[in-house]
Amino acid sequence: MTAPDAGRGIWDGEETRTFTGLPRDSFRILHVSTGNVCRSPITERLTRHALAERLGDPLWGGMIVESAGTWGHEGAPMEANAETVLADFGADASGFTGRELLDEHVIMADLVLTATRDHRAQVISMGHSAGLRTFTLKEFTRLVKAIDPATLPPLEDGVVARARALVRAAAALRGWLLAPTAEADEVYDPYGAPLPFFRSIGDEINQALDPVVTALTGVPART
């Protein structure tokens, strides 16, 4: 397995998929789209923003949020319209560089959230027992909404324990709670589109993330 780039930690060889310099008890979320310059960067940074707002901890209690692309533009900056969308939400777009999705990213992820069903299929096809922890974003939102929060560990037990339980519960529900249409699980690609379409995609992503972050943290969004 190839070592990840230095800016994201050093693989320590443990079976817990942890990195040196990061909390050993951590939970890694990987957002996946195509180029890793539009949808997945928006989703990554909105997730980080929401976690920071609700938990107020720089490392969000062990939550690590990243992204990559199945045809990722390695080293590329985020699209300018994506940066504008993040600014609309008060989220930080700085320091982002695109990444191509690699085996190591899937191996280390505790939860993979993809923009589309095709992305989900590509991640699962890479192996690494990814099937039970890979969902489209909207699919995961739908499943999370059906989970009784009282069945999850309380926040006092740590966000990581709660997040792991949430993924297990969502995976158990997947065969029972299907999407009303195939398109219901898709977040369409705004690449090359004007800013209004980017903003509509940003709103779509933000709405899908809200119940997910609430379930992960046990803390609702500020009103």
Phi, psi and omega in degrees: 000134181284139179290142178290165182294153190299331182289351185242010176108166181247130178296130185258002175084357181281154181285353182279004180056040178256169178237151173293145181087355178242159179302132180296325176267085184230165180226121188253123176256130179242120175263134186232131170225207184272294186268348184058039174230352181233278189293309184292325173296320177299314183293318178302308186286330174291324176296313178300317181298315181294319178296317180295320179296322186272328183255336176065021182242131182305327178257008174050044175066025180100004178278127179239124187240126182222179176208164178198168181234142179296331169236050190298140175276086186304123178080000183282151175284163173295147175302142183300321179293329176293319176299319179297319178299316179296321177298324178303326182266001182076018181268154184272123178257000189287151172075012183276139169223139183292153179225144170277136180295126180240163178306318184297328179295318180290318180303318186277342185285136172271337178212126176247123179243121185252160180286325184223171177293325177298318177298318179301315180297321179295319178296313182296325181293342178286347179087218178063027179054039186278346188303318185281353180234017179239126182219157163287157180303312183290327175298313181297321177301313181299317180292318181299321180297337181270355182268129177289118181304333181293343180274354181265154176302144178292159181300333179298337178278355180105144180295326182297314179298320180294317181296317180296320178294323180296317179296318178299317181294320180294318179297323180292332182273344193305317182286349184256340186235089186270158177291145178296327175217161178298323182291341183296339182260010185255142165245114188283154187280122178269005185306126180082357181274161177290166185304319180303323178290320175303317181295323178294322177292320177300318177297319180298314180296315181298318179295323179289325182286329188305307179293333179293311181293324176298316179292320181297318188260339187075011182240119179289162177295150176291141180257000000 
